[in-house]
Structures are given as C-alpha cells and as structure tokens.
Amino acid sequence: QVKLVESGGGSVQAGGSLRLSCAVSGYTVSQSCMGWARKLPGKARDGIAALGSDGTLSYAPSGEGRFIISRDDTKNILYLEITNLKPEDTALYFCTARFARTGSCPYYSGMSYWGEGTLVAISS
C-alpha cells in the first residue's frame, strides 16, 4: 500500500543544484516523518535530511548546509534540493518515511519505508 517513488536524479555538473522528488502513496506526507538518505559508493546508507509533521527540519552535518528538504502537501510529494553540488555527492538517494503525526523526526530517524532510489552523479 505504501509506495515511495524517487525521481530527478541524473548527471549534473559540480557547482549546480538539483531537486529530487518523491511521490508518496499510502502515506500523507503532512502527517508523517519523511526523510532522505543516500548511499555513497562503497558505503552504507545514511540518513541526510528529515521533515517532521510539524515542519521541523533536520539535516546531517555531512550536508554542509547544502540540503533543503520540503514537501508539497497538495501533491503529497517530498523534495530534496541540493545546492553547490560536489563530486562527493555522487550517490544513490532514497526517499524514506514512517507514520508519525507527532513526535520527533531527526535526520537519523529509523524509517519504515524506503523507495528504490534515484542515482545522482556529479562530474567536475
């Protein structure tokens, strides 16, 4: 029933910006703890950003202030914008979710649902 479908990945020049999208079904993003995680080449998956049902934002320090997580409540879509892209941002990016109308939603929150990922490749 719950489905997360990422899109917006691709090959991008370093220094540019990219916005990833996550189409959510089965969950209402405004009543959920939503997040993004990424898997760097040869590394484990790590949470990088989260957005709580109350609008609280949480970001991993590894983002260096370059992550912006947001949602469109009307379209039930979660977004991640990454600015000033660097080659080290090359990774598989995942949309994540867990039902939570209240409570904390930190970037490292354990999530119940994951999308299949969208690949981001940054070139110099």
TIVEXVEX-650235 format. One line per 4 residues: their letters; for each residue x, y, z of N, C-alpha, C, O. Coordinates in Angstrom, 2 decimals. Example, Ala and Ser with C-alpha at 12.3 -4.5 7.8 and 13.67 -1.06 7.14 Angstrom:
// residues 2
AS = 13.19:-5.69:7.80:12.30:-4.50:7.80:13.20:-3.30:7.80:14.24:-3.32:8.46 ~ 12.85:-2.25:7.08:13.67:-1.06:7.14:12.90:0.03:7.87:13.41:1.14:8.04 .
END
This chain:
// residues 124
QVKL = 0.83:-1.20:0.00:0.00:0.00:0.00:0.87:1.26:0.00:0.61:2.19:-0.76 ~ 1.88:1.28:0.84:2.78:2.42:0.90:3.81:2.30:-0.21:4.43:1.25:-0.39 ~ 3.97:3.38:-0.96:4.91:3.38:-2.06:5.60:4.73:-2.15:4.96:5.78:-2.10 ~ 6.92:4.69:-2.28:7.73:5.88:-2.43:8.50:5.75:-3.73:9.22:4.77:-3.94 .
VESG = 8.35:6.73:-4.60:8.99:6.68:-5.91:9.81:7.94:-6.11:9.27:9.04:-6.25 ~ 11.13:7.78:-6.13:12.02:8.92:-6.32:12.21:9.23:-7.79:12.08:8.35:-8.65 ~ 12.51:10.48:-8.07:12.83:10.90:-9.42:13.68:12.17:-9.34:13.81:12.78:-8.28 ~ 14.26:12.54:-10.47:15.02:13.77:-10.54:16.53:13.58:-10.52:17.27:14.55:-10.65 .
GGSV = 16.99:12.36:-10.36:18.41:12.12:-10.38:18.96:12.19:-11.80:18.21:12.26:-12.77 ~ 20.27:12.16:-11.90:20.92:12.22:-13.19:22.34:12.70:-13.06:22.89:12.78:-11.96 ~ 22.94:13.02:-14.19:24.30:13.53:-14.23:24.28:15.05:-14.24:23.62:15.67:-15.08 ~ 24.99:15.64:-13.30:24.98:17.09:-13.12:26.41:17.59:-12.92:27.24:16.91:-12.32 .
QAGG = 26.68:18.77:-13.43:27.99:19.39:-13.25:28.16:19.89:-11.82:27.21:20.37:-11.21 ~ 29.36:19.75:-11.30:29.66:20.29:-9.98:29.37:21.78:-9.93:29.60:22.50:-10.90 ~ 28.87:22.23:-8.79:28.53:23.63:-8.62:27.08:23.94:-8.90:26.59:25.01:-8.52 ~ 26.39:23.04:-9.55:24.99:23.25:-9.86:24.09:22.82:-8.72:24.55:22.46:-7.63 .
SLRL = 22.80:22.86:-8.97:21.80:22.45:-8.00:20.90:21.40:-8.61:20.76:21.30:-9.83 ~ 20.29:20.62:-7.74:19.42:19.55:-8.19:18.28:19.40:-7.19:18.48:19.51:-5.98 ~ 17.09:19.15:-7.69:15.96:18.87:-6.82:15.42:17.49:-7.11:14.99:17.19:-8.22 ~ 15.45:16.65:-6.10:14.90:15.32:-6.18:13.46:15.34:-5.69:13.11:16.11:-4.80 .
SCAV = 12.65:14.48:-6.26:11.25:14.39:-5.87:10.93:12.98:-5.41:11.55:12.01:-5.84 ~ 9.95:12.88:-4.52:9.48:11.60:-4.05:7.96:11.62:-4.05:7.34:12.32:-3.24 ~ 7.37:10.86:-4.95:5.92:10.73:-4.99:5.50:9.69:-3.97:5.96:8.55:-4.00 ~ 4.62:10.08:-3.07:4.23:9.23:-1.95:2.78:8.79:-2.08:1.90:9.62:-2.31 .
SGYT = 2.56:7.52:-1.95:1.20:6.98:-1.90:1.08:6.09:-0.67:2.05:5.44:-0.27 ~ -0.10:6.05:-0.09:-0.31:5.26:1.11:-0.01:6.01:2.40:-0.46:5.60:3.47 ~ 0.72:7.08:2.32:1.03:7.97:3.44:0.62:9.38:3.07:0.59:9.74:1.89 ~ 0.31:10.17:4.07:0.13:11.60:3.89:1.38:12.27:4.42:1.68:12.16:5.61 .
VSQS = 2.10:12.96:3.56:3.40:13.49:3.97:3.28:14.49:5.10:4.20:14.61:5.92 ~ 2.18:15.21:5.18:2.00:16.20:6.23:1.71:15.57:7.59:1.71:16.27:8.60 ~ 1.46:14.28:7.62:1.21:13.57:8.86:2.24:12.47:9.09:1.97:11.46:9.74 ~ 3.42:12.68:8.54:4.46:11.66:8.59:5.81:12.27:8.92:6.02:13.47:8.79 .
CMGW = 6.70:11.41:9.35:8.11:11.74:9.43:8.72:11.28:8.11:8.80:10.09:7.83 ~ 9.15:12.23:7.32:9.67:11.95:5.99:11.16:12.29:5.94:11.62:13.19:6.65 ~ 11.88:11.59:5.11:13.30:11.88:5.03:13.95:11.45:3.73:13.32:10.86:2.85 ~ 15.21:11.76:3.65:16.06:11.33:2.55:17.31:10.69:3.12:17.84:11.13:4.14 .
ARKL = 17.76:9.66:2.46:19.00:9.01:2.80:19.81:8.82:1.53:19.26:8.92:0.43 ~ 21.08:8.56:1.66:21.88:8.30:0.48:22.92:7.23:0.77:23.35:7.03:1.91 ~ 23.30:6.56:-0.29:24.33:5.55:-0.22:25.48:5.97:-1.12:25.36:5.94:-2.34 ~ 26.57:6.37:-0.51:27.77:6.71:-1.26:28.39:5.43:-1.80:28.21:4.37:-1.22 .
PGKA = 29.13:5.53:-2.91:29.76:4.33:-3.46:30.63:3.63:-2.42:31.52:4.24:-1.83 ~ 30.37:2.36:-2.22:31.15:1.58:-1.27:30.83:1.83:0.18:31.52:1.30:1.06 ~ 29.81:2.63:0.47:29.46:2.96:1.84:28.04:2.49:2.17:27.27:2.12:1.29 ~ 27.71:2.52:3.46:26.38:2.16:3.91:25.40:3.32:3.72:25.81:4.46:3.53 .
RDGI = 24.12:3.01:3.79:23.11:4.04:3.71:23.14:4.92:4.96:23.30:4.42:6.07 ~ 22.97:6.22:4.76:22.91:7.16:5.87:21.79:8.16:5.64:21.62:8.67:4.54 ~ 21.04:8.45:6.70:20.05:9.50:6.63:20.73:10.85:6.50:21.74:11.09:7.16 ~ 20.19:11.72:5.66:20.80:13.02:5.45:19.86:14.19:5.71:20.32:15.32:5.92 .
AALG = 18.56:13.95:5.71:17.61:15.03:5.93:16.28:14.46:6.36:15.92:13.35:5.97 ~ 15.54:15.22:7.15:14.22:14.78:7.59:13.31:15.97:7.81:13.75:17.07:8.14 ~ 12.02:15.72:7.63:10.99:16.75:7.79:9.85:16.16:8.60:9.22:15.19:8.18 ~ 9.59:16.73:9.77:8.55:16.23:10.63:7.18:16.73:10.24:7.04:17.66:9.44 .
SDGT = 6.17:16.11:10.81:4.80:16.51:10.52:4.51:17.95:10.94:3.62:18.60:10.38 ~ 5.25:18.43:11.92:5.08:19.81:12.38:5.95:20.79:11.61:5.97:21.98:11.94 ~ 6.65:20.33:10.60:7.51:21.19:9.80:8.93:21.31:10.29:9.72:22.05:9.70 ~ 9.28:20.62:11.34:10.63:20.68:11.87:11.62:20.06:10.90:11.39:18.98:10.35 .
LSYA = 12.73:20.75:10.68:13.76:20.30:9.75:14.96:19.73:10.50:15.30:20.19:11.59 ~ 15.58:18.73:9.91:16.76:18.13:10.49:17.70:17.70:9.37:17.27:17.06:8.41 ~ 18.99:18.06:9.50:19.96:17.76:8.47:21.22:17.15:9.05:21.65:17.50:10.15 ~ 21.80:16.24:8.30:23.07:15.67:8.69:24.18:16.69:8.47:24.15:17.44:7.49 .
PSGE = 25.15:16.74:9.37:26.28:17.66:9.19:27.02:17.45:7.87:27.61:18.39:7.33 ~ 26.98:16.25:7.34:27.67:15.96:6.08:27.13:16.77:4.91:27.80:16.90:3.89 ~ 25.94:17.32:5.06:25.38:18.14:4.00:26.01:19.51:3.89:25.85:20.20:2.88 ~ 26.72:19.92:4.92:27.42:21.20:4.93:26.50:22.38:4.64:26.92:23.37:4.04 .
GRFI = 25.25:22.28:5.06:24.29:23.34:4.85:23.74:23.41:3.44:23.08:24.39:3.09 ~ 23.98:22.39:2.64:23.57:22.43:1.23:22.30:21.64:0.94:21.89:21.55:-0.22 ~ 21.67:21.07:1.97:20.44:20.31:1.78:19.23:21.15:2.15:19.27:21.92:3.11 ~ 18.17:21.01:1.38:16.89:21.64:1.71:15.80:20.61:1.47:15.54:20.22:0.33 .
ISRD = 15.16:20.17:2.54:14.06:19.23:2.42:12.75:20.00:2.54:12.62:20.92:3.35 ~ 11.79:19.63:1.73:10.50:20.30:1.74:9.42:19.35:1.24:9.72:18.24:0.79 ~ 8.19:19.76:1.34:7.10:18.93:0.86:6.01:19.80:0.24:5.88:20.98:0.56 ~ 5.26:19.19:-0.65:4.08:19.80:-1.24:2.89:19.00:-0.73:2.64:17.89:-1.19 .
DTKN = 2.17:19.57:0.21:1.07:18.84:0.84:-0.07:18.55:-0.14:-0.74:17.53:-0.03 ~ -0.27:19.45:-1.08:-1.34:19.26:-2.05:-1.06:18.07:-2.96:-1.95:17.27:-3.24 ~ 0.18:17.97:-3.42:0.56:16.89:-4.32:1.07:15.65:-3.60:1.28:14.61:-4.22 ~ 1.26:15.76:-2.28:1.78:14.66:-1.47:3.15:14.22:-1.99:3.40:13.03:-2.21 .
ILYL = 4.02:15.20:-2.19:5.35:14.96:-2.71:6.39:15.52:-1.76:6.23:16.61:-1.21 ~ 7.45:14.77:-1.56:8.58:15.20:-0.77:9.72:15.58:-1.70:9.95:14.92:-2.72 ~ 10.45:16.64:-1.36:11.55:17.11:-2.19:12.85:17.18:-1.40:12.86:17.34:-0.18 ~ 13.94:17.07:-2.12:15.25:17.37:-1.58:16.01:18.20:-2.60:16.26:17.74:-3.72 .
EITN = 16.38:19.41:-2.22:17.22:20.24:-3.06:18.64:20.20:-2.51:18.86:20.35:-1.31 ~ 19.58:19.99:-3.40:20.98:20.02:-3.03:21.63:21.13:-3.84:21.55:21.15:-5.07 ~ 22.26:22.06:-3.15:22.91:23.18:-3.81:24.41:22.99:-3.82:24.96:22.19:-3.06 ~ 25.08:23.73:-4.71:26.54:23.67:-4.83:27.03:22.22:-4.84:27.85:21.82:-4.02 .
LKPE = 26.51:21.47:-5.77:26.83:20.04:-5.85:28.32:19.81:-6.00:29.02:20.54:-6.69 ~ 28.77:18.76:-5.33:30.17:18.38:-5.37:30.29:16.94:-5.83:29.35:16.16:-5.68 ~ 31.44:16.57:-6.40:31.62:15.18:-6.83:31.33:14.17:-5.72:30.84:13.08:-6.00 ~ 31.63:14.52:-4.48:31.39:13.62:-3.37:29.92:13.44:-3.04:29.57:12.63:-2.18 .
DTAL = 29.03:14.19:-3.72:27.60:13.99:-3.56:27.09:12.84:-4.43:25.93:12.44:-4.31 ~ 27.93:12.31:-5.28:27.55:11.18:-6.12:27.10:10.02:-5.24:27.86:9.53:-4.40 ~ 25.87:9.59:-5.43:25.30:8.56:-4.57:23.93:8.15:-5.10:23.38:8.76:-6.01 ~ 23.41:7.10:-4.50:22.04:6.69:-4.71:21.21:7.32:-3.60:21.49:7.09:-2.42 .
YFCT = 20.20:8.09:-3.96:19.40:8.82:-2.99:18.04:8.16:-2.82:17.38:7.81:-3.80 ~ 17.63:7.99:-1.57:16.40:7.30:-1.22:15.43:8.20:-0.48:15.83:9.00:0.38 ~ 14.18:8.08:-0.81:13.11:8.68:-0.04:12.70:7.71:1.06:12.62:6.50:0.82 ~ 12.45:8.22:2.26:12.11:7.37:3.40:10.92:7.94:4.15:10.62:9.13:4.05 .
ARFA = 10.23:7.07:4.91:9.04:7.53:5.62:8.68:6.61:6.78:9.00:5.42:6.78 ~ 8.01:7.19:7.76:7.32:6.44:8.80:6.14:7.28:9.27:6.22:8.51:9.32 ~ 5.06:6.61:9.62:3.88:7.34:10.06:4.13:7.95:11.42:4.50:7.25:12.37 ~ 3.93:9.25:11.53:4.15:9.95:12.78:3.49:11.32:12.73:4.06:12.28:12.22 .
RTGS = 2.28:11.40:13.27:1.60:12.70:13.30:2.19:13.62:14.35:2.08:14.84:14.26 ~ 2.82:13.02:15.35:3.52:13.78:16.38:4.85:13.11:16.65:5.14:12.03:16.15 ~ 5.68:13.77:17.47:6.95:13.20:17.84:8.10:13.77:17.02:7.90:14.48:16.04 ~ 9.30:13.44:17.45:10.49:13.95:16.79:10.74:13.23:15.47:10.28:12.11:15.25 .
CPYY = 11.47:13.90:14.62:11.81:13.35:13.30:13.21:13.82:12.92:13.35:14.67:12.04 ~ 14.24:13.29:13.57:15.60:13.69:13.24:16.07:13.04:11.95:15.48:12.06:11.49 ~ 17.14:13.57:11.39:17.64:13.06:10.11:18.08:11.60:10.21:18.10:10.89:9.21 ~ 18.44:11.17:11.40:18.90:9.80:11.61:17.78:8.86:12.04:18.04:7.72:12.41 .
SGMS = 16.56:9.32:11.99:15.41:8.53:12.41:15.31:7.22:11.63:15.49:7.19:10.41 ~ 15.01:6.16:12.35:14.77:4.90:11.69:13.46:4.95:10.93:12.44:5.36:11.49 ~ 13.48:4.55:9.69:12.31:4.66:8.84:11.73:3.29:8.51:12.43:2.28:8.48 ~ 10.43:3.28:8.26:9.72:2.04:7.96:9.65:1.73:6.48:9.57:0.56:6.09 .
YWGE = 9.68:2.76:5.65:9.52:2.57:4.22:10.60:3.30:3.45:11.03:4.39:3.80 ~ 11.03:2.65:2.39:12.09:3.17:1.53:11.71:3.05:0.07:11.07:2.07:-0.34 ~ 12.09:4.04:-0.71:11.97:3.92:-2.14:13.12:3.12:-2.70:13.99:2.67:-1.96 ~ 13.12:2.94:-4.00:14.18:2.17:-4.65:15.40:3.01:-4.98:16.45:2.46:-5.33 .
GTLV = 15.29:4.31:-4.88:16.43:5.18:-5.06:16.51:5.81:-6.44:16.00:5.27:-7.42 ~ 17.16:6.96:-6.49:17.46:7.62:-7.75:18.94:8.01:-7.74:19.44:8.53:-6.74 ~ 19.61:7.75:-8.83:21.06:7.94:-8.88:21.41:9.37:-9.24:20.87:9.95:-10.18 ~ 22.33:9.93:-8.47:22.89:11.26:-8.73:24.38:11.10:-8.99:25.10:10.54:-8.16 .
AISS = 24.84:11.59:-10.12:26.25:11.52:-10.48:26.76:12.92:-10.78:26.28:13.56:-11.72 ~ 27.71:13.39:-10.01:28.23:14.74:-10.15:29.62:14.70:-10.77:30.51:14.01:-10.28 ~ 29.78:15.43:-11.85:31.05:15.48:-12.56:31.73:16.82:-12.34:31.07:17.83:-12.09 ~ 33.04:16.82:-12.43:33.81:18.04:-12.25:33.78:18.91:-13.50:34.38:19.98:-13.51 .
END
